[in-house]
Amino acid sequence: MLHGMRVFALAAALIVGACATEPKPEPPPPAPAPEPVAAKPPPVDEKARAEEARAMLAQAETDVQRARSKRALWLKAWEELIAARRAVERNDPPAAIEHSKRASEFAQLGLEQLAYPAVK
């Protein structure tokens, strides 16, 4: 029995010794990635932008006139057209372009509405 106790003690000592090994040091955290350099947008050509605004306004005028001639003009299309005209007058091309797009869109929707049956 004494021999069995020695074997047991020796096995226990080996198990405890194996478990008591020093933990591996954690690897250092990876270096932070360099932040990407934000690309600067190309310079905006104000003259070209103003020309684009005038062209968009002309298209909106045509679209609104077409809807008006078919009696399909929405009030919102007219309001956006007026806002686009004012934006061109005060030399605000981004606003003029946005209002012109909306005026054309609403005029087109008014024309598309003609395809639906009338409500009784």
KOLGU-4560 file (N, C-alpha, C; in nm, 3 decimals, padded with zeros to 5 digits):
<recs>
<n_xx: 00.080 n_yy: -00.117 n_zz: 00.000 ca_xx: 00.000 ca_yy: 00.000 ca_zz: 00.000 c_xx: 00.086 c_yy: 00.124 c_zz: 00.000 mol: A seq: 1 type: MET>
<n_xx: 00.197 n_yy: 00.114 n_zz: 00.068 ca_xx: 00.289 ca_yy: 00.226 ca_zz: 00.073 c_xx: 00.343 c_yy: 00.257 c_zz: -00.066 mol: A seq: 2 type: LEU>
<n_xx: 00.365 n_yy: 00.154 n_zz: -00.141 ca_xx: 00.413 ca_yy: 00.174 ca_zz: -00.277 c_xx: 00.306 c_yy: 00.247 c_zz: -00.361 mol: A seq: 3 type: HIS>
<n_xx: 00.177 n_yy: 00.213 n_zz: -00.343 ca_xx: 00.067 ca_yy: 00.276 ca_zz: -00.416 c_xx: 00.055 c_yy: 00.424 c_zz: -00.380 mol: A seq: 4 type: GLY>
<n_xx: 00.082 n_yy: 00.457 n_zz: -00.252 ca_xx: 00.076 ca_yy: 00.596 ca_zz: -00.208 c_xx: 00.187 c_yy: 00.677 c_zz: -00.271 mol: A seq: 5 type: MET>
<n_xx: 00.306 n_yy: 00.615 n_zz: -00.284 ca_xx: 00.417 ca_yy: 00.687 ca_zz: -00.345 c_xx: 00.388 c_yy: 00.714 c_zz: -00.492 mol: A seq: 6 type: ARG>
<n_xx: 00.333 n_yy: 00.616 n_zz: -00.561 ca_xx: 00.300 ca_yy: 00.633 ca_zz: -00.703 c_xx: 00.195 c_yy: 00.743 c_zz: -00.716 mol: A seq: 7 type: VAL>
<n_xx: 00.094 n_yy: 00.738 n_zz: -00.625 ca_xx: -00.010 ca_yy: 00.839 ca_zz: -00.630 c_xx: 00.047 c_yy: 00.978 c_zz: -00.603 mol: A seq: 8 type: PHE>
<n_xx: 00.134 n_yy: 00.990 n_zz: -00.506 ca_xx: 00.194 ca_yy: 01.119 ca_zz: -00.472 c_xx: 00.281 c_yy: 01.168 c_zz: -00.586 mol: A seq: 9 type: ALA>
<n_xx: 00.355 n_yy: 01.077 n_zz: -00.647 ca_xx: 00.441 ca_yy: 01.115 ca_zz: -00.759 c_xx: 00.356 c_yy: 01.161 c_zz: -00.877 mol: A seq: 10 type: LEU>
<n_xx: 00.246 n_yy: 01.091 n_zz: -00.905 ca_xx: 00.158 ca_yy: 01.129 ca_zz: -01.016 c_xx: 00.093 c_yy: 01.264 c_zz: -00.988 mol: A seq: 11 type: ALA>
<n_xx: 00.051 n_yy: 01.285 n_zz: -00.862 ca_xx: -00.010 ca_yy: 01.412 ca_zz: -00.825 c_xx: 00.091 c_yy: 01.525 c_zz: -00.838 mol: A seq: 12 type: ALA>
<n_xx: 00.214 n_yy: 01.502 n_zz: -00.799 ca_xx: 00.318 ca_yy: 01.605 ca_zz: -00.809 c_xx: 00.345 c_yy: 01.638 c_zz: -00.955 mol: A seq: 13 type: ALA>
<n_xx: 00.345 n_yy: 01.539 n_zz: -01.039 ca_xx: 00.368 ca_yy: 01.565 ca_zz: -01.182 c_xx: 00.251 c_yy: 01.645 c_zz: -01.243 mol: A seq: 14 type: LEU>
<n_xx: 00.130 n_yy: 01.611 n_zz: -01.203 ca_xx: 00.014 ca_yy: 01.682 ca_zz: -01.256 c_xx: 00.015 c_yy: 01.827 c_zz: -01.208 mol: A seq: 15 type: ILE>
<n_xx: 00.042 n_yy: 01.849 n_zz: -01.079 ca_xx: 00.046 ca_yy: 01.985 ca_zz: -01.026 c_xx: 00.161 c_yy: 02.062 c_zz: -01.091 mol: A seq: 16 type: VAL>
<n_xx: 00.272 n_yy: 01.996 n_zz: -01.112 ca_xx: 00.386 ca_yy: 02.062 ca_zz: -01.175 c_xx: 00.356 c_yy: 02.101 c_zz: -01.319 mol: A seq: 17 type: GLY>
<n_xx: 00.283 n_yy: 02.014 n_zz: -01.387 ca_xx: 00.249 ca_yy: 02.044 ca_zz: -01.526 c_xx: 00.150 c_yy: 02.159 c_zz: -01.532 mol: A seq: 18 type: ALA>
<n_xx: 00.061 n_yy: 02.166 n_zz: -01.437 ca_xx: -00.038 ca_yy: 02.274 ca_zz: -01.437 c_xx: 00.021 c_yy: 02.406 c_zz: -01.391 mol: A seq: 19 type: CYS>
<n_xx: 00.130 n_yy: 02.400 n_zz: -01.317 ca_xx: 00.188 ca_yy: 02.521 ca_zz: -01.261 c_xx: 00.291 c_yy: 02.585 c_zz: -01.352 mol: A seq: 20 type: ALA>
<n_xx: 00.293 n_yy: 02.546 n_zz: -01.477 ca_xx: 00.391 ca_yy: 02.609 ca_zz: -01.567 c_xx: 00.353 c_yy: 02.756 c_zz: -01.585 mol: A seq: 21 type: THR>
<n_xx: 00.449 n_yy: 02.834 n_zz: -01.612 ca_xx: 00.425 ca_yy: 02.978 ca_zz: -01.628 c_xx: 00.340 c_yy: 03.002 c_zz: -01.752 mol: A seq: 22 type: GLU>
<n_xx: 00.246 n_yy: 03.093 n_zz: -01.740 ca_xx: 00.163 ca_yy: 03.122 ca_zz: -01.857 c_xx: 00.246 c_yy: 03.191 c_zz: -01.964 mol: A seq: 23 type: PRO>
<n_xx: 00.206 n_yy: 03.164 n_zz: -02.086 ca_xx: 00.277 ca_yy: 03.227 ca_zz: -02.197 c_xx: 00.242 c_yy: 03.376 c_zz: -02.199 mol: A seq: 24 type: LYS>
<n_xx: 00.341 n_yy: 03.460 n_zz: -02.221 ca_xx: 00.308 ca_yy: 03.603 ca_zz: -02.226 c_xx: 00.223 c_yy: 03.630 c_zz: -02.351 mol: A seq: 25 type: PRO>
<n_xx: 00.126 n_yy: 03.719 n_zz: -02.335 ca_xx: 00.041 ca_yy: 03.754 ca_zz: -02.448 c_xx: 00.121 c_yy: 03.835 c_zz: -02.549 mol: A seq: 26 type: GLU>
<n_xx: 00.097 n_yy: 03.808 n_zz: -02.676 ca_xx: 00.170 ca_yy: 03.886 ca_zz: -02.776 c_xx: 00.126 c_yy: 04.032 c_zz: -02.768 mol: A seq: 27 type: PRO>
<n_xx: 00.215 n_yy: 04.123 n_zz: -02.801 ca_xx: 00.178 ca_yy: 04.265 ca_zz: -02.796 c_xx: 00.068 c_yy: 04.292 c_zz: -02.899 mol: A seq: 28 type: PRO>
<n_xx: -00.019 n_yy: 04.388 n_zz: -02.868 ca_xx: -00.126 ca_yy: 04.418 ca_zz: -02.963 c_xx: -00.066 c_yy: 04.470 c_zz: -03.093 mol: A seq: 29 type: PRO>
<n_xx: -00.134 n_yy: 04.443 n_zz: -03.204 ca_xx: -00.081 ca_yy: 04.490 ca_zz: -03.332 c_xx: -00.079 c_yy: 04.642 c_zz: -03.335 mol: A seq: 30 type: PRO>
<n_xx: 00.016 n_yy: 04.692 n_zz: -03.408 ca_xx: 00.028 ca_yy: 04.837 ca_zz: -03.420 c_xx: -00.095 c_yy: 04.891 c_zz: -03.492 mol: A seq: 31 type: ALA>
<n_xx: -00.146 n_yy: 05.005 n_zz: -03.449 ca_xx: -00.264 ca_yy: 05.060 ca_zz: -03.518 c_xx: -00.231 c_yy: 05.093 c_zz: -03.663 mol: A seq: 32 type: PRO>
<n_xx: -00.329 n_yy: 05.066 n_zz: -03.748 ca_xx: -00.310 ca_yy: 05.092 ca_zz: -03.890 c_xx: -00.305 c_yy: 05.244 c_zz: -03.912 mol: A seq: 33 type: ALA>
<n_xx: -00.222 n_yy: 05.288 n_zz: -04.001 ca_xx: -00.219 ca_yy: 05.432 ca_zz: -04.026 c_xx: -00.352 c_yy: 05.477 c_zz: -04.083 mol: A seq: 34 type: PRO>
<n_xx: -00.396 n_yy: 05.594 n_zz: -04.040 ca_xx: -00.523 ca_yy: 05.646 ca_zz: -04.087 c_xx: -00.510 c_yy: 05.686 c_zz: -04.234 mol: A seq: 35 type: GLU>
<n_xx: -00.612 n_yy: 05.650 n_zz: -04.313 ca_xx: -00.604 ca_yy: 05.685 ca_zz: -04.455 c_xx: -00.610 c_yy: 05.837 c_zz: -04.472 mol: A seq: 36 type: PRO>
<n_xx: -00.537 n_yy: 05.882 n_zz: -04.566 ca_xx: -00.536 ca_yy: 06.025 ca_zz: -04.596 c_xx: -00.658 c_yy: 06.055 c_zz: -04.681 mol: A seq: 37 type: VAL>
<n_xx: -00.739 n_yy: 06.148 n_zz: -04.634 ca_xx: -00.860 ca_yy: 06.182 ca_zz: -04.708 c_xx: -00.822 c_yy: 06.255 c_zz: -04.837 mol: A seq: 38 type: ALA>
<n_xx: -00.873 n_yy: 06.201 n_zz: -04.945 ca_xx: -00.845 ca_yy: 06.263 ca_zz: -05.074 c_xx: -00.928 c_yy: 06.390 c_zz: -05.085 mol: A seq: 39 type: ALA>
<n_xx: -00.864 n_yy: 06.494 n_zz: -05.127 ca_xx: -00.934 ca_yy: 06.620 ca_zz: -05.144 c_xx: -01.018 c_yy: 06.613 c_zz: -05.271 mol: A seq: 40 type: LYS>
<n_xx: -01.142 n_yy: 06.660 n_zz: -05.263 ca_xx: -01.223 ca_yy: 06.659 ca_zz: -05.384 c_xx: -01.164 c_yy: 06.755 c_zz: -05.486 mol: A seq: 41 type: PRO>
<n_xx: -01.183 n_yy: 06.725 n_zz: -05.612 ca_xx: -01.127 ca_yy: 06.815 ca_zz: -05.713 c_xx: -01.192 c_yy: 06.953 c_zz: -05.699 mol: A seq: 42 type: PRO>
<n_xx: -01.120 n_yy: 07.056 n_zz: -05.734 ca_xx: -01.178 ca_yy: 07.190 ca_zz: -05.721 c_xx: -01.301 c_yy: 07.204 c_zz: -05.810 mol: A seq: 43 type: PRO>
<n_xx: -01.401 n_yy: 07.269 n_zz: -05.754 ca_xx: -01.527 ca_yy: 07.287 ca_zz: -05.825 c_xx: -01.515 c_yy: 07.410 c_zz: -05.915 mol: A seq: 44 type: VAL>
<n_xx: -01.544 n_yy: 07.388 n_zz: -06.040 ca_xx: -01.542 ca_yy: 07.499 ca_zz: -06.135 c_xx: -01.676 c_yy: 07.571 c_zz: -06.123 mol: A seq: 45 type: ASP>
<n_xx: -01.674 n_yy: 07.686 n_zz: -06.060 ca_xx: -01.798 ca_yy: 07.761 ca_zz: -06.034 c_xx: -01.870 c_yy: 07.799 c_zz: -06.162 mol: A seq: 46 type: GLU>
<n_xx: -01.793 n_yy: 07.831 n_zz: -06.264 ca_xx: -01.856 ca_yy: 07.870 ca_zz: -06.391 c_xx: -01.930 c_yy: 07.752 c_zz: -06.452 mol: A seq: 47 type: LYS>
<n_xx: -01.869 n_yy: 07.635 n_zz: -06.448 ca_xx: -01.932 ca_yy: 07.515 ca_zz: -06.503 c_xx: -02.054 c_yy: 07.477 c_zz: -06.419 mol: A seq: 48 type: ALA>
<n_xx: -02.042 n_yy: 07.492 n_zz: -06.288 ca_xx: -02.154 ca_yy: 07.460 ca_zz: -06.198 c_xx: -02.274 c_yy: 07.553 c_zz: -06.225 mol: A seq: 49 type: ARG>
<n_xx: -02.247 n_yy: 07.680 n_zz: -06.245 ca_xx: -02.354 ca_yy: 07.775 ca_zz: -06.275 c_xx: -02.418 c_yy: 07.743 c_zz: -06.409 mol: A seq: 50 type: ALA>
<n_xx: -02.338 n_yy: 07.702 n_zz: -06.505 ca_xx: -02.391 ca_yy: 07.664 ca_zz: -06.637 c_xx: -02.479 c_yy: 07.540 c_zz: -06.626 mol: A seq: 51 type: GLU>
<n_xx: -02.436 n_yy: 07.445 n_zz: -06.544 ca_xx: -02.516 ca_yy: 07.324 ca_zz: -06.522 c_xx: -02.650 c_yy: 07.360 c_zz: -06.456 mol: A seq: 52 type: GLU>
<n_xx: -02.646 n_yy: 07.455 n_zz: -06.362 ca_xx: -02.769 ca_yy: 07.498 ca_zz: -06.294 c_xx: -02.866 c_yy: 07.561 c_zz: -06.394 mol: A seq: 53 type: ALA>
<n_xx: -02.813 n_yy: 07.643 n_zz: -06.484 ca_xx: -02.900 ca_yy: 07.706 ca_zz: -06.584 c_xx: -02.958 c_yy: 07.601 c_zz: -06.680 mol: A seq: 54 type: ARG>
<n_xx: -02.880 n_yy: 07.502 n_zz: -06.715 ca_xx: -02.929 ca_yy: 07.396 ca_zz: -06.805 c_xx: -03.037 c_yy: 07.313 c_zz: -06.735 mol: A seq: 55 type: ALA>
<n_xx: -03.016 n_yy: 07.284 n_zz: -06.607 ca_xx: -03.117 ca_yy: 07.208 ca_zz: -06.532 c_xx: -03.246 c_yy: 07.289 c_zz: -06.518 mol: A seq: 56 type: MET>
<n_xx: -03.232 n_yy: 07.420 n_zz: -06.499 ca_xx: -03.349 ca_yy: 07.506 ca_zz: -06.489 c_xx: -03.427 c_yy: 07.507 c_zz: -06.621 mol: A seq: 57 type: LEU>
<n_xx: -03.355 n_yy: 07.514 n_zz: -06.732 ca_xx: -03.420 ca_yy: 07.512 ca_zz: -06.863 c_xx: -03.496 c_yy: 07.381 c_zz: -06.884 mol: A seq: 58 type: ALA>
<n_xx: -03.437 n_yy: 07.270 n_zz: -06.841 ca_xx: -03.505 ca_yy: 07.141 ca_zz: -06.852 c_xx: -03.629 c_yy: 07.138 c_zz: -06.765 mol: A seq: 59 type: GLN>
<n_xx: -03.619 n_yy: 07.192 n_zz: -06.644 ca_xx: -03.734 ca_yy: 07.196 ca_zz: -06.554 c_xx: -03.845 c_yy: 07.283 c_zz: -06.613 mol: A seq: 60 type: ALA>
<n_xx: -03.807 n_yy: 07.395 n_zz: -06.673 ca_xx: -03.907 ca_yy: 07.483 ca_zz: -06.737 c_xx: -03.983 c_yy: 07.405 c_zz: -06.845 mol: A seq: 61 type: GLU>
<n_xx: -03.910 n_yy: 07.329 n_zz: -06.925 ca_xx: -03.972 ca_yy: 07.251 ca_zz: -07.032 c_xx: -04.064 c_yy: 07.144 c_zz: -06.975 mol: A seq: 62 type: THR>
<n_xx: -04.018 n_yy: 07.074 n_zz: -06.872 ca_xx: -04.099 ca_yy: 06.967 ca_zz: -06.812 c_xx: -04.226 c_yy: 07.023 c_zz: -06.750 mol: A seq: 63 type: ASP>
<n_xx: -04.214 n_yy: 07.134 n_zz: -06.681 ca_xx: -04.331 ca_yy: 07.195 ca_zz: -06.617 c_xx: -04.429 c_yy: 07.245 c_zz: -06.723 mol: A seq: 64 type: VAL>
<n_xx: -04.377 n_yy: 07.304 n_zz: -06.830 ca_xx: -04.464 ca_yy: 07.353 ca_zz: -06.938 c_xx: -04.539 c_yy: 07.237 c_zz: -07.004 mol: A seq: 65 type: GLN>
<n_xx: -04.471 n_yy: 07.124 n_zz: -07.023 ca_xx: -04.535 ca_yy: 07.007 ca_zz: -07.084 c_xx: -04.647 c_yy: 06.956 c_zz: -06.993 mol: A seq: 66 type: ARG>
<n_xx: -04.621 n_yy: 06.949 n_zz: -06.862 ca_xx: -04.725 ca_yy: 06.904 ca_zz: -06.769 c_xx: -04.841 c_yy: 07.004 c_zz: -06.764 mol: A seq: 67 type: ALA>
<n_xx: -04.808 n_yy: 07.130 n_zz: -06.771 ca_xx: -04.912 ca_yy: 07.234 ca_zz: -06.768 c_xx: -05.002 c_yy: 07.226 c_zz: -06.891 mol: A seq: 68 type: ARG>
<n_xx: -04.942 n_yy: 07.201 n_zz: -07.006 ca_xx: -05.020 ca_yy: 07.194 ca_zz: -07.130 c_xx: -05.116 c_yy: 07.075 c_zz: -07.130 mol: A seq: 69 type: SER>
<n_xx: -05.084 n_yy: 06.970 n_zz: -07.056 ca_xx: -05.170 ca_yy: 06.851 ca_zz: -07.047 c_xx: -05.262 c_yy: 06.858 c_zz: -06.926 mol: A seq: 70 type: LYS>
<n_xx: -05.259 n_yy: 06.972 n_zz: -06.856 ca_xx: -05.339 ca_yy: 06.992 ca_zz: -06.735 c_xx: -05.305 c_yy: 06.888 c_zz: -06.629 mol: A seq: 71 type: ARG>
<n_xx: -05.175 n_yy: 06.861 n_zz: -06.615 ca_xx: -05.128 ca_yy: 06.763 ca_zz: -06.518 c_xx: -05.023 c_yy: 06.823 c_zz: -06.425 mol: A seq: 72 type: ALA>
<n_xx: -05.020 n_yy: 06.954 n_zz: -06.417 ca_xx: -04.916 ca_yy: 07.021 ca_zz: -06.337 c_xx: -04.954 c_yy: 07.016 c_zz: -06.189 mol: A seq: 73 type: LEU>
<n_xx: -04.861 n_yy: 06.968 n_zz: -06.110 ca_xx: -04.878 ca_yy: 06.966 ca_zz: -05.965 c_xx: -04.830 c_yy: 07.099 c_zz: -05.909 mol: A seq: 74 type: TRP>
<n_xx: -04.893 n_yy: 07.144 n_zz: -05.803 ca_xx: -04.854 ca_yy: 07.268 ca_zz: -05.737 c_xx: -04.710 c_yy: 07.259 c_zz: -05.687 mol: A seq: 75 type: LEU>
<n_xx: -04.672 n_yy: 07.143 n_zz: -05.637 ca_xx: -04.537 ca_yy: 07.126 ca_zz: -05.585 c_xx: -04.432 c_yy: 07.143 c_zz: -05.696 mol: A seq: 76 type: LYS>
<n_xx: -04.463 n_yy: 07.099 n_zz: -05.816 ca_xx: -04.371 ca_yy: 07.117 ca_zz: -05.929 c_xx: -04.353 c_yy: 07.266 c_zz: -05.958 mol: A seq: 77 type: ALA>
<n_xx: -04.462 n_yy: 07.340 n_zz: -05.955 ca_xx: -04.455 ca_yy: 07.484 ca_zz: -05.979 c_xx: -04.373 c_yy: 07.554 c_zz: -05.870 mol: A seq: 78 type: TRP>
<n_xx: -04.395 n_yy: 07.516 n_zz: -05.745 ca_xx: -04.321 ca_yy: 07.577 ca_zz: -05.634 c_xx: -04.170 c_yy: 07.549 c_zz: -05.646 mol: A seq: 79 type: GLU>
<n_xx: -04.136 n_yy: 07.428 n_zz: -05.684 ca_xx: -03.993 ca_yy: 07.393 ca_zz: -05.700 c_xx: -03.932 c_yy: 07.470 c_zz: -05.817 mol: A seq: 80 type: GLU>
<n_xx: -04.008 n_yy: 07.491 n_zz: -05.923 ca_xx: -03.959 ca_yy: 07.568 ca_zz: -06.037 c_xx: -03.931 c_yy: 07.712 c_zz: -05.995 mol: A seq: 81 type: LEU>
<n_xx: -04.022 n_yy: 07.773 n_zz: -05.919 ca_xx: -04.002 ca_yy: 07.910 ca_zz: -05.870 c_xx: -03.878 c_yy: 07.916 c_zz: -05.780 mol: A seq: 82 type: ILE>
<n_xx: -03.862 n_yy: 07.816 n_zz: -05.693 ca_xx: -03.745 ca_yy: 07.812 ca_zz: -05.604 c_xx: -03.616 c_yy: 07.798 c_zz: -05.686 mol: A seq: 83 type: ALA>
<n_xx: -03.619 n_yy: 07.721 n_zz: -05.794 ca_xx: -03.501 ca_yy: 07.705 ca_zz: -05.880 c_xx: -03.467 c_yy: 07.837 c_zz: -05.948 mol: A seq: 84 type: ALA>
<n_xx: -03.569 n_yy: 07.907 n_zz: -05.995 ca_xx: -03.544 ca_yy: 08.038 ca_zz: -06.058 c_xx: -03.479 c_yy: 08.135 c_zz: -05.959 mol: A seq: 85 type: ARG>
<n_xx: -03.530 n_yy: 08.137 n_zz: -05.838 ca_xx: -03.473 ca_yy: 08.227 ca_zz: -05.736 c_xx: -03.330 c_yy: 08.189 c_zz: -05.702 mol: A seq: 86 type: ARG>
<n_xx: -03.302 n_yy: 08.061 n_zz: -05.697 ca_xx: -03.166 ca_yy: 08.015 ca_zz: -05.666 c_xx: -03.068 c_yy: 08.058 c_zz: -05.776 mol: A seq: 87 type: ALA>
<n_xx: -03.112 n_yy: 08.052 n_zz: -05.901 ca_xx: -03.027 ca_yy: 08.098 ca_zz: -06.011 c_xx: -03.004 c_yy: 08.248 c_zz: -06.001 mol: A seq: 88 type: VAL>
<n_xx: -03.108 n_yy: 08.323 n_zz: -05.966 ca_xx: -03.096 ca_yy: 08.468 ca_zz: -05.953 c_xx: -02.996 c_yy: 08.507 c_zz: -05.844 mol: A seq: 89 type: GLU>
<n_xx: -02.996 n_yy: 08.432 n_zz: -05.733 ca_xx: -02.904 ca_yy: 08.467 ca_zz: -05.624 c_xx: -02.770 c_yy: 08.393 c_zz: -05.635 mol: A seq: 90 type: ARG>
<n_xx: -02.748 n_yy: 08.330 n_zz: -05.750 ca_xx: -02.621 ca_yy: 08.263 ca_zz: -05.782 c_xx: -02.589 c_yy: 08.152 c_zz: -05.680 mol: A seq: 91 type: ASN>
<n_xx: -02.684 n_yy: 08.061 n_zz: -05.663 ca_xx: -02.669 ca_yy: 07.946 ca_zz: -05.575 c_xx: -02.690 c_yy: 07.819 c_zz: -05.657 mol: A seq: 92 type: ASP>
<n_xx: -02.587 n_yy: 07.779 n_zz: -05.734 ca_xx: -02.603 ca_yy: 07.664 ca_zz: -05.825 c_xx: -02.647 c_yy: 07.534 c_zz: -05.758 mol: A seq: 93 type: PRO>
<n_xx: -02.591 n_yy: 07.495 n_zz: -05.641 ca_xx: -02.636 ca_yy: 07.368 ca_zz: -05.583 c_xx: -02.786 c_yy: 07.366 c_zz: -05.552 mol: A seq: 94 type: PRO>
<n_xx: -02.837 n_yy: 07.476 n_zz: -05.497 ca_xx: -02.980 ca_yy: 07.483 ca_zz: -05.467 c_xx: -03.061 c_yy: 07.485 c_zz: -05.596 mol: A seq: 95 type: ALA>
<n_xx: -03.014 n_yy: 07.556 n_zz: -05.697 ca_xx: -03.085 ca_yy: 07.563 ca_zz: -05.824 c_xx: -03.094 c_yy: 07.425 c_zz: -05.889 mol: A seq: 96 type: ALA>
<n_xx: -02.987 n_yy: 07.351 n_zz: -05.883 ca_xx: -02.986 ca_yy: 07.216 ca_zz: -05.942 c_xx: -03.084 c_yy: 07.127 c_zz: -05.868 mol: A seq: 97 type: ILE>
<n_xx: -03.081 n_yy: 07.132 n_zz: -05.735 ca_xx: -03.170 ca_yy: 07.047 ca_zz: -05.655 c_xx: -03.317 c_yy: 07.082 c_zz: -05.680 mol: A seq: 98 type: GLU>
<n_xx: -03.351 n_yy: 07.209 n_zz: -05.679 ca_xx: -03.490 ca_yy: 07.249 ca_zz: -05.704 c_xx: -03.534 c_yy: 07.216 c_zz: -05.846 mol: A seq: 99 type: HIS>
<n_xx: -03.444 n_yy: 07.231 n_zz: -05.942 ca_xx: -03.477 ca_yy: 07.198 ca_zz: -06.081 c_xx: -03.505 c_yy: 07.049 c_zz: -06.097 mol: A seq: 100 type: SER>
<n_xx: -03.424 n_yy: 06.966 n_zz: -06.031 ca_xx: -03.446 ca_yy: 06.822 ca_zz: -06.038 c_xx: -03.583 c_yy: 06.786 c_zz: -05.981 mol: A seq: 101 type: LYS>
<n_xx: -03.616 n_yy: 06.846 n_zz: -05.867 ca_xx: -03.745 ca_yy: 06.816 ca_zz: -05.805 c_xx: -03.862 c_yy: 06.865 c_zz: -05.891 mol: A seq: 102 type: ARG>
<n_xx: -03.846 n_yy: 06.983 n_zz: -05.951 ca_xx: -03.953 ca_yy: 07.035 ca_zz: -06.037 c_xx: -03.976 c_yy: 06.941 c_zz: -06.155 mol: A seq: 103 type: ALA>
<n_xx: -03.869 n_yy: 06.895 n_zz: -06.217 ca_xx: -03.883 ca_yy: 06.801 ca_zz: -06.328 c_xx: -03.947 c_yy: 06.670 c_zz: -06.283 mol: A seq: 104 type: SER>
<n_xx: -03.905 n_yy: 06.622 n_zz: -06.168 ca_xx: -03.959 ca_yy: 06.496 ca_zz: -06.115 c_xx: -04.109 c_yy: 06.508 c_zz: -06.089 mol: A seq: 105 type: GLU>
<n_xx: -04.151 n_yy: 06.616 n_zz: -06.023 ca_xx: -04.293 ca_yy: 06.634 ca_zz: -05.994 c_xx: -04.374 c_yy: 06.654 c_zz: -06.122 mol: A seq: 106 type: PHE>
<n_xx: -04.319 n_yy: 06.724 n_zz: -06.218 ca_xx: -04.389 ca_yy: 06.741 ca_zz: -06.346 c_xx: -04.407 c_yy: 06.606 c_zz: -06.414 mol: A seq: 107 type: ALA>
<n_xx: -04.304 n_yy: 06.523 n_zz: -06.411 ca_xx: -04.312 ca_yy: 06.390 ca_zz: -06.471 c_xx: -04.415 c_yy: 06.304 c_zz: -06.399 mol: A seq: 108 type: GLN>
<n_xx: -04.419 n_yy: 06.313 n_zz: -06.266 ca_xx: -04.518 ca_yy: 06.236 ca_zz: -06.191 c_xx: -04.660 c_yy: 06.282 c_zz: -06.224 mol: A seq: 109 type: LEU>
<n_xx: -04.677 n_yy: 06.412 n_zz: -06.244 ca_xx: -04.808 ca_yy: 06.461 ca_zz: -06.284 c_xx: -04.852 c_yy: 06.405 c_zz: -06.417 mol: A seq: 110 type: GLY>
<n_xx: -04.759 n_yy: 06.395 n_zz: -06.511 ca_xx: -04.791 ca_yy: 06.337 ca_zz: -06.643 c_xx: -04.821 c_yy: 06.188 c_zz: -06.630 mol: A seq: 111 type: LEU>
<n_xx: -04.747 n_yy: 06.118 n_zz: -06.547 ca_xx: -04.771 ca_yy: 05.975 ca_zz: -06.529 c_xx: -04.906 c_yy: 05.950 c_zz: -06.464 mol: A seq: 112 type: GLU>
<n_xx: -04.950 n_yy: 06.044 n_zz: -06.383 ca_xx: -05.077 ca_yy: 06.029 ca_zz: -06.314 c_xx: -05.193 c_yy: 06.025 c_zz: -06.414 mol: A seq: 113 type: GLN>
<n_xx: -05.176 n_yy: 06.084 n_zz: -06.530 ca_xx: -05.281 ca_yy: 06.084 ca_zz: -06.632 c_xx: -05.319 c_yy: 05.942 c_zz: -06.676 mol: A seq: 114 type: LEU>
<n_xx: -05.226 n_yy: 05.849 n_zz: -06.662 ca_xx: -05.252 ca_yy: 05.711 ca_zz: -06.705 c_xx: -05.348 c_yy: 05.639 c_zz: -06.609 mol: A seq: 115 type: ALA>
<n_xx: -05.368 n_yy: 05.692 n_zz: -06.490 ca_xx: -05.456 ca_yy: 05.627 ca_zz: -06.393 c_xx: -05.599 c_yy: 05.672 c_zz: -06.413 mol: A seq: 116 type: TYR>
<n_xx: -05.694 n_yy: 05.589 n_zz: -06.380 ca_xx: -05.835 ca_yy: 05.629 ca_zz: -06.397 c_xx: -05.874 c_yy: 05.738 c_zz: -06.297 mol: A seq: 117 type: PRO>
<n_xx: -05.971 n_yy: 05.818 n_zz: -06.336 ca_xx: -06.017 ca_yy: 05.926 ca_zz: -06.250 c_xx: -06.091 c_yy: 05.868 c_zz: -06.131 mol: A seq: 118 type: ALA>
<n_xx: -06.083 n_yy: 05.937 n_zz: -06.020 ca_xx: -06.151 ca_yy: 05.893 ca_zz: -05.897 c_xx: -06.292 c_yy: 05.948 c_zz: -05.899 mol: A seq: 119 type: VAL>
<n_xx: -06.389 n_yy: 05.866 n_zz: -05.864 ca_xx: -06.528 ca_yy: 05.911 ca_zz: -05.862 c_xx: -06.568 c_yy: 05.951 c_zz: -05.724 mol: A seq: 120 type: LYS>
</recs>
